Amino acid sequence: MLLSLTNAPRDYAWGSDSLLAGLEGRTPTGAPEAEVWFGDHPGDPADVAGGGTLDQITGGTLPYLLKLLAAGGPLSIQVHPTIAQARDGWARESGLTADDPQRNYRDDNHKPELIVALSERFESLSGLRPVKDTLALLDLLDDSDGVAQLRARLGGGADELRDAIGWLLGGDVQREVDEIIAAVVRAAERTDTGEWGTTLSAIAGVAANYPGDPGVVVALLMNHVVLRRGEGVFLRAGLLHAYLSGLGVEIMAASDNVLRGGLTPKRIDVPELLAILDPTPGEVPVLRPAEGDAVTVYPVPVPDFALSRVTVEGAPITVEVSGPTMVLATAGAITVTSSSGEEVQVPVGSVAFAGGDESMLTVSGEGEAFVAGPGR
């Protein structure tokens, strides 16, 4: 059986006031629209055409959560635990109520995620930059005690990066943070910064959104990644990340476990953040679609989810599926047909959902869709 799914956008403050409306071809509401959830997560289960919500049908058993994400400004810097860390944290916090402000763990699952750009430009901070490159970036900043102290803490290894983040977020360093941020803003206004000009401009933009926030300096330690439409990045457990701007399709394991590391008014548990952080520096690979291919598969090393992009330009495309599957339309006019011949027209920004009894789905029409399901 095929079901039609929709949901209302969530109005987080960082959401865009135009990107989702532009995708769906409607007039903007004027309010921020940040995410649309397509899943059975109890926080916001998808609406089923004809009545009810998806969790009433699935029992909340989907291993993944699919989203449209529209960032008009920077999200908080965050990291997600491994399964072992989540289970340990969930057990340690068993005596806390669900709404206790001291609670870090909302469930006992990990939360790896994949983001694929829908806008022509999607900016993110993904993982910690190699230290030698960050030192080269710091060479472009005016000398100050704050810059000198940050440089002194970057000895080159993962332990030093972890310690530097702890120093920035641990308090009592506001003067140093302000000096570093001011130096970044001045450097971003120059024209002689070479390959670092785009990164400096991005961090200066973050500082404009979060003046004086120590997370701005944490962002200075991270890889600035710019995705083009159809490109994606996989974010493993322990990897520090934040989205800055743009529209994308996001899929993740069905979890709500988030430890924050800056750019937020919410609580930051610095010891717990540092405990689950993977401070190993390095570039995060960009997953690029093969030019001319009608189907792009985005490989991920986890069993919770799988995601592929289907571009239809005439002939229908049949894809193999396994388990409960969603087809999210992102451009054009898309129709999904089940193996039994049932058809659902899928407006842009909505989903056709097939239960676990389908082995193949056919996508027809003219446009683009993303096919999400459990991993294999």
PEHUZI-V983606 format. One record per residue. N is the residue number from 1. RES is the residue in one small letter. SS is DSSP state (A for helix, B for strand, O for the rest). PHI is phi in whole degrees, -180 to 180 (NA if undefined). OMEGA is omega as a letter, one per 20 degrees, with the letter a starting at -180 (999 if undefined). Layout:
n=N res=RES ss=SS phi=PHI omega=OMEGA
n=N res=RES ss=SS phi=PHI omega=OMEGA
This chain:
n=1 res=m ss=O phi=NA omega=r
n=2 res=l ss=B phi=-101 omega=r
n=3 res=l ss=B phi=-119 omega=r
n=4 res=s ss=B phi=-99 omega=a
n=5 res=l ss=B phi=-118 omega=r
n=6 res=t ss=B phi=-138 omega=r
n=7 res=n ss=O phi=-164 omega=r
n=8 res=a ss=O phi=-84 omega=r
n=9 res=p ss=O phi=-64 omega=r
n=10 res=r ss=B phi=-88 omega=a
n=11 res=d ss=O phi=-100 omega=r
n=12 res=y ss=O phi=-59 omega=a
n=13 res=a ss=O phi=-61 omega=a
n=14 res=w ss=O phi=-80 omega=a
n=15 res=g ss=B phi=-69 omega=r
n=16 res=s ss=B phi=-81 omega=r
n=17 res=d ss=O phi=-95 omega=a
n=18 res=s ss=O phi=-143 omega=a
n=19 res=l ss=A phi=-66 omega=r
n=20 res=l ss=A phi=-67 omega=r
n=21 res=a ss=A phi=-62 omega=r
n=22 res=g ss=A phi=-64 omega=r
n=23 res=l ss=A phi=-61 omega=a
n=24 res=e ss=A phi=-89 omega=r
n=25 res=g ss=O phi=69 omega=r
n=26 res=r ss=O phi=-126 omega=r
n=27 res=t ss=O phi=-74 omega=r
n=28 res=p ss=O phi=-60 omega=r
n=29 res=t ss=O phi=-81 omega=a
n=30 res=g ss=O phi=93 omega=r
n=31 res=a ss=O phi=-99 omega=r
n=32 res=p ss=O phi=-66 omega=r
n=33 res=e ss=B phi=-123 omega=a
n=34 res=a ss=O phi=-99 omega=a
n=35 res=e ss=B phi=-143 omega=r
n=36 res=v ss=B phi=-121 omega=a
n=37 res=w ss=B phi=-95 omega=r
n=38 res=f ss=B phi=-120 omega=a
n=39 res=g ss=O phi=-176 omega=r
n=40 res=d ss=O phi=-114 omega=r
n=41 res=h ss=O phi=-61 omega=a
n=42 res=p ss=O phi=-63 omega=r
n=43 res=g ss=O phi=-67 omega=a
n=44 res=d ss=O phi=-173 omega=a
n=45 res=p ss=O phi=-66 omega=a
n=46 res=a ss=O phi=-66 omega=r
n=47 res=d ss=B phi=-86 omega=r
n=48 res=v ss=B phi=-101 omega=r
n=49 res=a ss=O phi=-58 omega=a
n=50 res=g ss=O phi=98 omega=r
n=51 res=g ss=O phi=126 omega=r
n=52 res=g ss=O phi=89 omega=r
n=53 res=t ss=B phi=-125 omega=a
n=54 res=l ss=A phi=-64 omega=a
n=55 res=d ss=A phi=-65 omega=r
n=56 res=q ss=A phi=-70 omega=r
n=57 res=i ss=A phi=-95 omega=a
n=58 res=t ss=A phi=-92 omega=a
n=59 res=g ss=O phi=74 omega=r
n=60 res=g ss=O phi=72 omega=a
n=61 res=t ss=O phi=-104 omega=a
n=62 res=l ss=O phi=-64 omega=a
n=63 res=p ss=O phi=-83 omega=a
n=64 res=y ss=B phi=-137 omega=r
n=65 res=l ss=B phi=-131 omega=r
n=66 res=l ss=B phi=-104 omega=a
n=67 res=k ss=B phi=-140 omega=q
n=68 res=l ss=B phi=-97 omega=a
n=69 res=l ss=B phi=-125 omega=a
n=70 res=a ss=B phi=-127 omega=a
n=71 res=a ss=B phi=-97 omega=r
n=72 res=g ss=O phi=-90 omega=r
n=73 res=g ss=O phi=-154 omega=a
n=74 res=p ss=O phi=-65 omega=r
n=75 res=l ss=O phi=-83 omega=r
n=76 res=s ss=O phi=-65 omega=r
n=77 res=i ss=O phi=-69 omega=a
n=78 res=q ss=B phi=-151 omega=r
n=79 res=v ss=B phi=-148 omega=a
n=80 res=h ss=O phi=-121 omega=a
n=81 res=p ss=O phi=-81 omega=r
n=82 res=t ss=O phi=-72 omega=r
n=83 res=i ss=A phi=-62 omega=a
n=84 res=a ss=A phi=-63 omega=r
n=85 res=q ss=A phi=-66 omega=r
n=86 res=a ss=A phi=-65 omega=a
n=87 res=r ss=A phi=-65 omega=r
n=88 res=d ss=A phi=-65 omega=a
n=89 res=g ss=A phi=-65 omega=r
n=90 res=w ss=A phi=-61 omega=r
n=91 res=a ss=A phi=-68 omega=a
n=92 res=r ss=A phi=-64 omega=a
n=93 res=e ss=O phi=-101 omega=a
n=94 res=s ss=O phi=-62 omega=a
n=95 res=g ss=O phi=-86 omega=a
n=96 res=l ss=O phi=-93 omega=r
n=97 res=t ss=O phi=-73 omega=a
n=98 res=a ss=O phi=-61 omega=a
n=99 res=d ss=O phi=-102 omega=r
n=100 res=d ss=O phi=-67 omega=a
n=101 res=p ss=O phi=-65 omega=r
n=102 res=q ss=O phi=-85 omega=a
n=103 res=r ss=O phi=-77 omega=r
n=104 res=n ss=O phi=-101 omega=a
n=105 res=y ss=O phi=-109 omega=a
n=106 res=r ss=O phi=-94 omega=a
n=107 res=d ss=O phi=-163 omega=a
n=108 res=d ss=O phi=-110 omega=a
n=109 res=n ss=O phi=-119 omega=r
n=110 res=h ss=O phi=-82 omega=a
n=111 res=k ss=O phi=-144 omega=r
n=112 res=p ss=O phi=-65 omega=a
n=113 res=e ss=B phi=-148 omega=r
n=114 res=l ss=B phi=-131 omega=r
n=115 res=i ss=B phi=-119 omega=r
n=116 res=v ss=B phi=-124 omega=a
n=117 res=a ss=B phi=-73 omega=r
n=118 res=l ss=O phi=-104 omega=r
n=119 res=s ss=O phi=-79 omega=a
n=120 res=e ss=O phi=-68 omega=r
n=121 res=r ss=O phi=-145 omega=r
n=122 res=f ss=B phi=-131 omega=a
n=123 res=e ss=B phi=-105 omega=r
n=124 res=s ss=B phi=-146 omega=r
n=125 res=l ss=B phi=-111 omega=a
n=126 res=s ss=B phi=-135 omega=r
n=127 res=g ss=B phi=77 omega=a
n=128 res=l ss=B phi=-91 omega=a
n=129 res=r ss=O phi=-68 omega=r
n=130 res=p ss=O phi=-52 omega=a
n=131 res=v ss=A phi=-61 omega=a
n=132 res=k ss=A phi=-61 omega=r
n=133 res=d ss=A phi=-73 omega=r
n=134 res=t ss=A phi=-65 omega=r
n=135 res=l ss=A phi=-63 omega=r
n=136 res=a ss=A phi=-65 omega=r
n=137 res=l ss=A phi=-66 omega=r
n=138 res=l ss=A phi=-63 omega=r
n=139 res=d ss=O phi=-63 omega=a
n=140 res=l ss=O phi=-85 omega=a
n=141 res=l ss=O phi=-91 omega=r
n=142 res=d ss=O phi=-60 omega=r
n=143 res=d ss=O phi=-66 omega=r
n=144 res=s ss=O phi=-159 omega=r
n=145 res=d ss=A phi=-63 omega=a
n=146 res=g ss=A phi=-63 omega=r
n=147 res=v ss=A phi=-63 omega=r
n=148 res=a ss=A phi=-63 omega=r
n=149 res=q ss=A phi=-67 omega=r
n=150 res=l ss=A phi=-63 omega=r
n=151 res=r ss=A phi=-59 omega=a
n=152 res=a ss=A phi=-63 omega=a
n=153 res=r ss=A phi=-84 omega=a
n=154 res=l ss=O phi=-97 omega=a
n=155 res=g ss=O phi=-77 omega=r
n=156 res=g ss=O phi=120 omega=a
n=157 res=g ss=O phi=-113 omega=a
n=158 res=a ss=A phi=-64 omega=a
n=159 res=d ss=A phi=-61 omega=r
n=160 res=e ss=A phi=-67 omega=r
n=161 res=l ss=A phi=-64 omega=r
n=162 res=r ss=A phi=-60 omega=a
n=163 res=d ss=A phi=-65 omega=r
n=164 res=a ss=A phi=-64 omega=r
n=165 res=i ss=A phi=-66 omega=r
n=166 res=g ss=A phi=-62 omega=r
n=167 res=w ss=A phi=-63 omega=a
n=168 res=l ss=A phi=-67 omega=a
n=169 res=l ss=A phi=-93 omega=a
n=170 res=g ss=O phi=-81 omega=r
n=171 res=g ss=O phi=95 omega=r
n=172 res=d ss=O phi=65 omega=r
n=173 res=v ss=O phi=-130 omega=a
n=174 res=q ss=A phi=-62 omega=r
n=175 res=r ss=A phi=-61 omega=a
n=176 res=e ss=A phi=-65 omega=r
n=177 res=v ss=A phi=-61 omega=a
n=178 res=d ss=A phi=-62 omega=r
n=179 res=e ss=A phi=-64 omega=a
n=180 res=i ss=A phi=-66 omega=a
n=181 res=i ss=A phi=-61 omega=r
n=182 res=a ss=A phi=-60 omega=r
n=183 res=a ss=A phi=-66 omega=r
n=184 res=v ss=A phi=-64 omega=a
n=185 res=v ss=A phi=-62 omega=r
n=186 res=r ss=A phi=-65 omega=a
n=187 res=a ss=A phi=-65 omega=a
n=188 res=a ss=A phi=-67 omega=r
n=189 res=e ss=O phi=-85 omega=a
n=190 res=r ss=O phi=-85 omega=a
n=191 res=t ss=O phi=-114 omega=a
n=192 res=d ss=O phi=-113 omega=a
n=193 res=t ss=O phi=-95 omega=r
n=194 res=g ss=A phi=57 omega=a
n=195 res=e ss=A phi=-65 omega=a
n=196 res=w ss=A phi=-93 omega=a
n=197 res=g ss=A phi=-60 omega=a
n=198 res=t ss=A phi=-66 omega=r
n=199 res=t ss=A phi=-64 omega=r
n=200 res=l ss=A phi=-62 omega=r
n=201 res=s ss=A phi=-63 omega=r
n=202 res=a ss=A phi=-65 omega=a
n=203 res=i ss=A phi=-69 omega=r
n=204 res=a ss=A phi=-63 omega=r
n=205 res=g ss=A phi=-65 omega=r
n=206 res=v ss=A phi=-62 omega=r
n=207 res=a ss=A phi=-63 omega=r
n=208 res=a ss=A phi=-67 omega=r
n=209 res=n ss=A phi=-81 omega=a
n=210 res=y ss=O phi=-132 omega=a
n=211 res=p ss=O phi=-60 omega=r
n=212 res=g ss=O phi=77 omega=a
n=213 res=d ss=O phi=-77 omega=r
n=214 res=p ss=O phi=-58 omega=r
n=215 res=g ss=A phi=-62 omega=r
n=216 res=v ss=A phi=-62 omega=r
n=217 res=v ss=A phi=-77 omega=r
n=218 res=v ss=A phi=-59 omega=r
n=219 res=a ss=A phi=-60 omega=r
n=220 res=l ss=A phi=-64 omega=a
n=221 res=l ss=O phi=-90 omega=a
n=222 res=m ss=B phi=-105 omega=r
n=223 res=n ss=B phi=-70 omega=r
n=224 res=h ss=B phi=-89 omega=a
n=225 res=v ss=B phi=-115 omega=r
n=226 res=v ss=B phi=-110 omega=r
n=227 res=l ss=B phi=-97 omega=r
n=228 res=r ss=O phi=-96 omega=a
n=229 res=r ss=O phi=-56 omega=a
n=230 res=g ss=O phi=92 omega=r
n=231 res=e ss=O phi=-89 omega=a
n=232 res=g ss=B phi=-143 omega=r
n=233 res=v ss=B phi=-136 omega=r
n=234 res=f ss=B phi=-98 omega=a
n=235 res=l ss=B phi=-116 omega=a
n=236 res=r ss=O phi=-78 omega=r
n=237 res=a ss=O phi=-58 omega=r
n=238 res=g ss=O phi=87 omega=a
n=239 res=l ss=O phi=-89 omega=r
n=240 res=l ss=O phi=-69 omega=a
n=241 res=h ss=B phi=-158 omega=r
n=242 res=a ss=B phi=-162 omega=r
n=243 res=y ss=B phi=-90 omega=a
n=244 res=l ss=B phi=-106 omega=a
n=245 res=s ss=B phi=-165 omega=r
n=246 res=g ss=B phi=120 omega=a
n=247 res=l ss=B phi=-112 omega=a
n=248 res=g ss=B phi=-152 omega=r
n=249 res=v ss=B phi=-99 omega=a
n=250 res=e ss=B phi=-123 omega=r
n=251 res=i ss=B phi=-133 omega=a
n=252 res=m ss=B phi=-151 omega=r
n=253 res=a ss=B phi=-65 omega=a
n=254 res=a ss=O phi=-75 omega=a
n=255 res=s ss=O phi=-150 omega=r
n=256 res=d ss=O phi=-126 omega=a
n=257 res=n ss=O phi=-88 omega=a
n=258 res=v ss=O phi=-135 omega=r
n=259 res=l ss=B phi=-111 omega=a
n=260 res=r ss=B phi=-95 omega=a
n=261 res=g ss=O phi=-131 omega=r
n=262 res=g ss=O phi=129 omega=r
n=263 res=l ss=O phi=60 omega=a
n=264 res=t ss=O phi=-160 omega=r
n=265 res=p ss=O phi=-83 omega=a
n=266 res=k ss=O phi=-77 omega=a
n=267 res=r ss=O phi=-62 omega=r
n=268 res=i ss=O phi=-118 omega=r
n=269 res=d ss=O phi=-91 omega=a
n=270 res=v ss=A phi=-62 omega=r
n=271 res=p ss=A phi=-59 omega=a
n=272 res=e ss=A phi=-70 omega=r
n=273 res=l ss=A phi=-57 omega=a
n=274 res=l ss=A phi=-67 omega=a
n=275 res=a ss=A phi=-70 omega=a
n=276 res=i ss=A phi=-100 omega=r
n=277 res=l ss=O phi=-66 omega=r
n=278 res=d ss=O phi=-97 omega=a
n=279 res=p ss=O phi=-86 omega=a
n=280 res=t ss=O phi=-61 omega=a
n=281 res=p ss=O phi=-80 omega=r
n=282 res=g ss=O phi=155 omega=r
n=283 res=e ss=O phi=-72 omega=r
n=284 res=v ss=O phi=-99 omega=a
n=285 res=p ss=O phi=-62 omega=r
n=286 res=v ss=O phi=-91 omega=r
n=287 res=l ss=B phi=-90 omega=a
n=288 res=r ss=O phi=-112 omega=r
n=289 res=p ss=O phi=-72 omega=r
n=290 res=a ss=O phi=-74 omega=a
n=291 res=e ss=O phi=-63 omega=r
n=292 res=g ss=O phi=90 omega=a
n=293 res=d ss=O phi=-79 omega=r
n=294 res=a ss=O phi=-74 omega=a
n=295 res=v ss=B phi=-124 omega=r
n=296 res=t ss=B phi=-114 omega=r
n=297 res=v ss=B phi=-101 omega=r
n=298 res=y ss=B phi=-100 omega=a
n=299 res=p ss=O phi=-70 omega=r
n=300 res=v ss=O phi=-134 omega=a
n=301 res=p ss=O phi=-92 omega=a
n=302 res=v ss=O phi=-132 omega=a
n=303 res=p ss=O phi=-88 omega=a
n=304 res=d ss=O phi=-72 omega=a
n=305 res=f ss=O phi=-153 omega=r
n=306 res=a ss=B phi=-140 omega=a
n=307 res=l ss=B phi=-142 omega=r
n=308 res=s ss=B phi=-140 omega=r
n=309 res=r ss=B phi=-109 omega=a
n=310 res=v ss=B phi=-118 omega=r
n=311 res=t ss=B phi=-112 omega=a
n=312 res=v ss=B phi=-106 omega=a
n=313 res=e ss=B phi=-132 omega=r
n=314 res=g ss=O phi=140 omega=a
n=315 res=a ss=O phi=-71 omega=r
n=316 res=p ss=O phi=-61 omega=r
n=317 res=i ss=B phi=-122 omega=r
n=318 res=t ss=B phi=-104 omega=a
n=319 res=v ss=B phi=-122 omega=r
n=320 res=e ss=B phi=-77 omega=r
n=321 res=v ss=O phi=-133 omega=r
n=322 res=s ss=O phi=-145 omega=a
n=323 res=g ss=O phi=87 omega=a
n=324 res=p ss=O phi=-61 omega=a
n=325 res=t ss=B phi=-128 omega=r
n=326 res=m ss=B phi=-117 omega=r
n=327 res=v ss=B phi=-119 omega=a
n=328 res=l ss=B phi=-101 omega=r
n=329 res=a ss=B phi=-82 omega=a
n=330 res=t ss=B phi=-125 omega=r
n=331 res=a ss=B phi=-167 omega=r
n=332 res=g ss=B phi=77 omega=a
n=333 res=a ss=B phi=-125 omega=a
n=334 res=i ss=B phi=-117 omega=r
n=335 res=t ss=B phi=-125 omega=r
n=336 res=v ss=B phi=-113 omega=a
n=337 res=t ss=B phi=-122 omega=r
n=338 res=s ss=B phi=-82 omega=r
n=339 res=s ss=O phi=-65 omega=r
n=340 res=s ss=O phi=-89 omega=r
n=341 res=g ss=O phi=97 omega=r
n=342 res=e ss=O phi=-71 omega=a
n=343 res=e ss=B phi=-120 omega=r
n=344 res=v ss=B phi=-137 omega=r
n=345 res=q ss=B phi=-81 omega=a
n=346 res=v ss=B phi=-117 omega=r
n=347 res=p ss=O phi=-63 omega=r
n=348 res=v ss=O phi=-58 omega=a
n=349 res=g ss=O phi=92 omega=r
n=350 res=s ss=O phi=-130 omega=a
n=351 res=v ss=B phi=-132 omega=r
n=352 res=a ss=B phi=-100 omega=a
n=353 res=f ss=B phi=-115 omega=r
n=354 res=a ss=B phi=-116 omega=r
n=355 res=g ss=O phi=-68 omega=a
n=356 res=g ss=O phi=-74 omega=a
n=357 res=d ss=O phi=-91 omega=r
n=358 res=e ss=O phi=-96 omega=r
n=359 res=s ss=O phi=-110 omega=r
n=360 res=m ss=B phi=-145 omega=r
n=361 res=l ss=B phi=-131 omega=r
n=362 res=t ss=B phi=-112 omega=r
n=363 res=v ss=B phi=-107 omega=a
n=364 res=s ss=B phi=-133 omega=a
n=365 res=g ss=B phi=110 omega=r
n=366 res=e ss=B phi=-135 omega=r
n=367 res=g ss=B phi=155 omega=a
n=368 res=e ss=B phi=-140 omega=r
n=369 res=a ss=B phi=-147 omega=r
n=370 res=f ss=B phi=-113 omega=a
n=371 res=v ss=B phi=-106 omega=a
n=372 res=a ss=B phi=-120 omega=r
n=373 res=g ss=B phi=-164 omega=r
n=374 res=p ss=O phi=-66 omega=r
n=375 res=g ss=O phi=-72 omega=a
n=376 res=r ss=O phi=-119 omega=999
